Amino acid sequence: MRVEVILSPEEVVHHQLAGWVCVVIDVFRFTTTILTALEAGMERFFPVDGVEEALSLKKSHPELLLAGERNALQVPGFDFGNSPLEHYGKNYAGGELVFSTTNGTKAVQAARGADAVVLACLRSAQAVADYLKGQGRDVLFLPAGLEGKFSLEDTWCAGLMAKLLQAGEYGDGAQAAMLLHEHVPLEELAHSAHGRRLQVLGLWDDLHFCLECSVSQGVVLWDQETGWGALARER
């Protein structure tokens, strides 16, 4: 198994995705929120880049629920923002989310062309690593970053999972991410650029929730052909 980490989402265009399982990470907060919503009973989600596309889908399919943010704040007219705590502890009887965020949903779309796309976060790190081991394929981690730039928490998460994979070959990006994970304490991730933005908004509970490691058994998969994602079935 080969493992690589893209250190900045803008670099994805320089990587050949075919032949790799691409793992999208957006710790603060998209992939954490999607995992939590699906575990609470939402059936599936549909990531889109723009707010207008989400509103258009809602207009033609009124049963859809809209979720997402701009500048970490809920988009006006949407049913949900981008907080995992909106869903934690809930018990939904199904439901379909159309999701648009500043960084995470763009990263999912950027993963098109990979052999498979998995969404991961700190809460699902061990579960995703176990899933990837079972697949036995080369793994490319794609941190969503912050507005196209490097993200401390996403890359740290990639380093954690890369280390858990115990792969036979690590690319330079993967080695850098593992060193980051080794030398930066978990609690420091709250003070990343994105973490500080959430702090200013008083979203400390979201930060603490997103920084819990390997507490979930859920693995989120995204189907490029249909555009829909959901929890993996029994593994």
TITORDREN-523117 format. One record per residue (C-alpha): x, y, z; residue number from 1. Coordinates in pm, whole numbers, plus 50000, padded with zeros to 5 digits. Layout:
X, Y, Z, NUM
...
***
This chain:
50000, 50000, 50000, 1
50122, 50349, 49909, 2
50007, 50648, 50113, 3
50031, 51016, 50018, 4
49896, 51339, 50164, 5
49820, 51652, 49962, 6
49939, 51932, 50189, 7
49730, 52204, 50024, 8
49400, 52157, 49836, 9
49531, 52374, 49554, 10
49788, 52100, 49482, 11
49528, 51840, 49387, 12
49557, 51932, 49018, 13
49916, 51805, 49026, 14
49812, 51456, 49138, 15
49685, 51167, 48931, 16
49380, 51048, 49127, 17
49306, 50737, 48921, 18
49424, 50428, 49102, 19
49390, 50584, 49448, 20
49129, 50586, 49720, 21
49093, 50956, 49803, 22
49015, 51046, 50164, 23
48870, 51395, 50210, 24
48922, 51553, 50553, 25
48756, 51869, 50689, 26
48782, 51844, 51067, 27
48640, 52196, 51126, 28
48364, 52104, 51040, 29
48213, 51953, 50726, 30
48325, 51590, 50743, 31
48261, 51585, 51119, 32
47911, 51726, 51067, 33
47824, 51484, 50785, 34
47935, 51187, 50993, 35
47727, 51306, 51289, 36
47416, 51376, 51078, 37
47430, 51034, 50912, 38
47482, 50859, 51244, 39
47179, 51047, 51376, 40
46965, 50890, 51103, 41
46995, 51111, 50795, 42
46992, 50878, 50496, 43
47233, 51049, 50262, 44
47388, 51381, 50151, 45
47460, 51563, 49826, 46
47757, 51806, 49831, 47
47745, 52111, 49603, 48
47981, 52405, 49559, 49
47740, 52696, 49549, 50
47448, 52827, 49750, 51
47245, 52892, 49434, 52
47277, 52530, 49326, 53
47152, 52415, 49667, 54
46854, 52652, 49654, 55
46772, 52540, 49300, 56
46769, 52174, 49406, 57
46542, 52262, 49697, 58
46304, 52443, 49462, 59
46266, 52140, 49238, 60
46272, 51888, 49526, 61
46107, 52054, 49830, 62
46164, 51748, 50047, 63
46540, 51808, 50048, 64
46702, 51970, 50352, 65
46968, 52236, 50301, 66
47277, 52260, 50518, 67
47591, 52468, 50499, 68
47783, 52781, 50586, 69
47970, 53079, 50457, 70
48239, 53225, 50683, 71
48139, 52961, 50943, 72
47783, 53100, 50970, 73
47462, 52929, 50856, 74
47347, 53032, 50510, 75
47020, 53231, 50533, 76
46726, 53017, 50429, 77
46906, 52688, 50496, 78
46764, 52432, 50739, 79
47099, 52371, 50910, 80
47438, 52530, 50942, 81
47762, 52333, 50958, 82
47767, 52235, 51325, 83
47783, 51867, 51422, 84
47605, 51957, 51744, 85
47290, 52037, 51546, 86
47266, 51663, 51484, 87
47439, 51496, 51777, 88
47192, 51306, 51995, 89
46911, 51339, 51740, 90
46718, 51043, 51599, 91
46612, 51122, 51244, 92
46381, 50892, 51051, 93
46575, 50942, 50729, 94
46618, 51263, 50533, 95
46841, 51390, 50254, 96
47085, 51678, 50301, 97
47210, 51906, 50025, 98
47530, 52052, 50168, 99
47741, 52352, 50066, 100
48040, 52478, 50265, 101
48335, 52707, 50209, 102
48600, 52432, 50201, 103
48471, 52079, 50254, 104
48224, 52034, 49971, 105
48474, 52181, 49725, 106
48730, 51924, 49838, 107
48482, 51642, 49780, 108
48422, 51763, 49424, 109
48799, 51791, 49373, 110
48830, 51420, 49451, 111
48649, 51327, 49128, 112
48855, 51085, 48927, 113
48975, 50879, 49223, 114
48887, 50510, 49232, 115
48678, 50574, 49545, 116
48610, 50867, 49777, 117
48592, 50842, 50157, 118
48516, 51125, 50400, 119
48702, 51123, 50731, 120
48754, 51329, 51045, 121
48923, 51285, 51380, 122
48614, 51122, 51528, 123
48625, 50846, 51264, 124
49005, 50819, 51225, 125
49049, 50462, 51349, 126
48733, 50336, 51176, 127
48842, 50486, 50843, 128
49195, 50348, 50881, 129
49052, 50000, 50945, 130
48826, 50035, 50640, 131
49120, 50142, 50422, 132
49330, 49850, 50543, 133
49049, 49618, 50440, 134
49041, 49774, 50094, 135
49414, 49718, 50049, 136
49449, 49996, 49790, 137
49675, 50299, 49763, 138
49547, 50592, 49970, 139
49564, 50965, 49895, 140
49455, 51200, 50174, 141
49304, 51531, 50065, 142
49278, 51784, 50350, 143
49011, 52042, 50266, 144
49226, 52324, 50403, 145
49110, 52678, 50457, 146
49021, 52881, 50148, 147
49263, 52682, 49936, 148
49548, 52699, 50187, 149
49721, 52453, 50420, 150
49521, 52350, 50725, 151
49687, 52238, 51049, 152
49399, 52027, 51182, 153
49318, 51852, 50853, 154
49682, 51763, 50784, 155
49729, 51647, 51144, 156
49430, 51417, 51100, 157
49577, 51283, 50775, 158
49905, 51218, 50956, 159
49726, 51026, 51229, 160
49546, 50801, 50980, 161
49858, 50758, 50766, 162
50040, 50630, 51072, 163
49753, 50396, 51161, 164
49771, 50240, 50814, 165
50129, 50114, 50868, 166
50181, 50127, 50493, 167
50475, 49994, 50299, 168
50546, 50324, 50121, 169
50488, 50684, 50227, 170
50520, 50984, 49997, 171
50684, 51309, 50108, 172
50349, 51468, 50196, 173
50252, 51169, 50408, 174
50586, 51176, 50591, 175
50542, 51547, 50662, 176
50188, 51492, 50791, 177
50302, 51211, 51021, 178
50579, 51430, 51161, 179
50321, 51703, 51222, 180
50099, 51458, 51407, 181
50395, 51339, 51613, 182
50517, 51681, 51721, 183
50200, 51895, 51754, 184
49975, 51816, 52054, 185
49609, 51755, 51976, 186
49493, 52049, 52186, 187
49699, 52288, 51971, 188
49467, 52223, 51677, 189
49204, 52444, 51841, 190
49442, 52736, 51776, 191
49483, 52680, 51404, 192
49361, 52956, 51172, 193
49024, 52786, 51134, 194
49009, 52702, 51502, 195
49066, 53066, 51596, 196
48785, 53168, 51360, 197
48548, 52934, 51544, 198
48672, 53065, 51878, 199
48584, 53422, 51780, 200
48231, 53302, 51705, 201
48211, 53136, 52046, 202
48191, 52785, 51899, 203
48404, 52617, 52164, 204
48165, 52323, 52198, 205
48201, 52253, 51825, 206
48580, 52263, 51859, 207
48584, 52018, 52149, 208
48347, 51783, 51968, 209
48548, 51791, 51644, 210
48874, 51720, 51829, 211
48759, 51394, 51986, 212
48959, 51112, 51825, 213
48834, 50772, 51712, 214
48505, 50774, 51903, 215
48291, 50675, 51603, 216
48267, 50355, 51401, 217
48110, 50532, 51103, 218
48274, 50545, 50759, 219
48129, 50790, 50506, 220
48151, 50710, 50134, 221
48071, 50936, 49838, 222
47957, 50805, 49500, 223
48092, 51021, 49218, 224
47842, 50889, 48964, 225
47525, 50972, 49157, 226
47668, 51261, 49361, 227
47522, 51114, 49680, 228
47709, 51002, 49990, 229
47612, 50784, 50284, 230
47748, 50567, 50561, 231
47919, 50248, 50449, 232
47720, 49932, 50498, 233
47839, 49650, 50721, 234
48211, 49611, 50667, 235
***
